[in-house]
Amino acid sequence: MDLMKLVEQSFSENKAASYPKFKAGDTITVTYKIKEGDKFRLQNFRGVVIQICGATPFTRTFTVRKVSGGIGVERIFPYESPFIDSIELNKVGKVRRARIFYLRKLSGKKARIKEKKFAGKSE
Protein backbone atom coordinates (compact mmCIF):
# COMPACT_ATOMS: atom_id res chain seq x y z
CA MET A 1 0.00 0.00 0.00
CA ASP A 2 2.88 2.35 0.73
CA LEU A 3 4.18 1.74 -2.78
CA MET A 4 0.86 2.93 -4.23
CA LYS A 5 1.04 6.13 -2.21
CA LEU A 6 4.60 6.71 -3.35
CA VAL A 7 3.61 6.35 -7.00
CA GLU A 8 0.58 8.63 -6.56
CA GLN A 9 2.72 11.33 -4.97
CA SER A 10 5.30 11.15 -7.74
CA PHE A 11 2.61 11.70 -10.41
CA SER A 12 0.89 14.43 -8.44
CA GLU A 13 1.00 17.95 -9.79
CA ASN A 14 -0.35 19.03 -6.39
CA LYS A 15 -2.74 21.35 -8.22
CA ALA A 16 -5.53 20.38 -5.85
CA ALA A 17 -3.73 22.13 -2.99
CA SER A 18 -4.53 25.46 -4.63
CA TYR A 19 -8.28 24.76 -4.63
CA PRO A 20 -10.37 26.31 -1.85
CA LYS A 21 -11.76 24.02 0.82
CA PHE A 22 -15.38 23.20 -0.01
CA LYS A 23 -17.97 20.68 1.13
CA ALA A 24 -21.50 19.59 0.31
CA GLY A 25 -23.93 22.52 0.20
CA ASP A 26 -21.37 25.05 -1.00
CA THR A 27 -21.90 26.89 -4.28
CA ILE A 28 -18.81 26.77 -6.46
CA THR A 29 -17.78 27.76 -9.98
CA VAL A 30 -15.60 25.21 -11.77
CA THR A 31 -13.71 26.58 -14.78
CA TYR A 32 -13.17 23.60 -17.06
CA LYS A 33 -11.04 23.30 -20.21
CA ILE A 34 -12.95 21.89 -23.17
CA LYS A 35 -11.19 20.73 -26.31
CA GLU A 36 -12.95 21.58 -29.57
CA GLY A 37 -10.97 20.35 -32.55
CA ASP A 38 -7.41 21.54 -31.96
CA LYS A 39 -8.39 24.49 -29.72
CA PHE A 40 -9.16 24.74 -26.02
CA ARG A 41 -11.76 26.99 -24.46
CA LEU A 42 -12.78 27.60 -20.86
CA GLN A 43 -16.31 26.94 -19.65
CA ASN A 44 -17.73 27.85 -16.25
CA PHE A 45 -20.02 25.43 -14.43
CA ARG A 46 -21.61 27.04 -11.37
CA GLY A 47 -23.71 24.99 -9.01
CA VAL A 48 -24.16 23.39 -5.60
CA VAL A 49 -21.82 20.62 -4.46
CA ILE A 50 -24.02 17.55 -3.92
CA GLN A 51 -21.36 15.14 -2.70
CA ILE A 52 -17.64 14.49 -2.42
CA CYS A 53 -16.50 10.88 -2.91
CA GLY A 54 -13.14 9.21 -2.44
CA ALA A 55 -10.45 9.02 0.19
CA THR A 56 -7.27 10.04 -1.62
CA PRO A 57 -7.00 13.07 -3.90
CA PHE A 58 -6.40 10.78 -6.88
CA THR A 59 -9.66 8.89 -6.44
CA ARG A 60 -11.67 11.83 -5.09
CA THR A 61 -14.52 13.21 -7.17
CA PHE A 62 -17.15 15.83 -6.49
CA THR A 63 -20.60 16.25 -8.01
CA VAL A 64 -21.94 19.71 -8.85
CA ARG A 65 -25.63 20.33 -9.61
CA LYS A 66 -27.21 23.32 -11.29
CA VAL A 67 -30.61 24.05 -12.78
CA SER A 68 -30.39 25.15 -16.40
CA GLY A 69 -33.59 26.04 -18.23
CA GLY A 70 -35.74 24.35 -15.59
CA ILE A 71 -33.82 21.08 -15.93
CA GLY A 72 -31.39 19.85 -13.28
CA VAL A 73 -27.91 19.16 -14.63
CA GLU A 74 -25.28 17.31 -12.61
CA ARG A 75 -21.64 16.91 -13.50
CA ILE A 76 -19.00 14.79 -11.81
CA PHE A 77 -15.49 16.23 -11.71
CA PRO A 78 -12.33 14.31 -10.74
CA TYR A 79 -10.48 16.27 -8.08
CA GLU A 80 -7.05 15.87 -9.74
CA SER A 81 -8.25 16.45 -13.30
CA PRO A 82 -5.79 18.32 -15.56
CA PHE A 83 -8.80 19.88 -17.32
CA ILE A 84 -9.91 21.84 -14.25
CA ASP A 85 -8.49 25.34 -14.63
CA SER A 86 -9.77 26.80 -11.37
CA ILE A 87 -12.39 26.40 -8.65
CA GLU A 88 -13.97 29.45 -7.04
CA LEU A 89 -16.00 29.28 -3.82
CA ASN A 90 -19.07 31.52 -4.22
CA LYS A 91 -21.23 30.72 -1.16
CA VAL A 92 -20.77 28.58 1.92
CA GLY A 93 -23.96 26.61 2.51
CA LYS A 94 -25.37 25.41 5.79
CA VAL A 95 -26.46 21.78 5.46
CA ARG A 96 -26.54 18.88 7.89
CA ARG A 97 -25.66 16.08 5.50
CA ALA A 98 -22.55 15.07 3.55
CA ARG A 99 -24.61 13.97 0.53
CA ILE A 100 -27.60 16.13 -0.28
CA PHE A 101 -29.42 13.99 -2.83
CA TYR A 102 -32.76 15.23 -1.46
CA LEU A 103 -32.09 18.42 -3.44
CA ARG A 104 -32.96 16.51 -6.63
CA LYS A 105 -36.61 16.21 -5.61
CA LEU A 106 -37.00 19.87 -4.64
CA SER A 107 -37.69 22.76 -6.95
CA GLY A 108 -38.11 26.51 -6.68
CA LYS A 109 -37.69 28.16 -3.30
CA LYS A 110 -37.58 24.82 -1.50
CA ALA A 111 -34.34 23.99 -3.28
CA ARG A 112 -32.52 26.95 -1.74
CA ILE A 113 -29.73 26.33 0.75
CA LYS A 114 -29.18 28.64 3.70
CA GLU A 115 -25.96 30.58 3.68
CA LYS A 116 -23.65 30.18 6.64
CA LYS A 117 -23.31 33.30 8.78
CA PHE A 118 -19.81 34.20 9.91
CA ALA A 119 -19.33 35.50 13.44
CA GLY A 120 -17.26 38.60 13.98
CA LYS A 121 -17.66 39.94 10.46
CA SER A 122 -18.88 43.53 10.51
CA GLU A 123 -19.84 45.45 7.41
Salt bridges, closest charged atoms under 4 A:
ASP26 OD1 - LYS23 NZ 3.56
GLU36 OE2 - ARG41 NE 2.73
GLU74 OE2 - ARG65 NH1 3.13
GLU74 OE2 - ARG104 NE 2.77
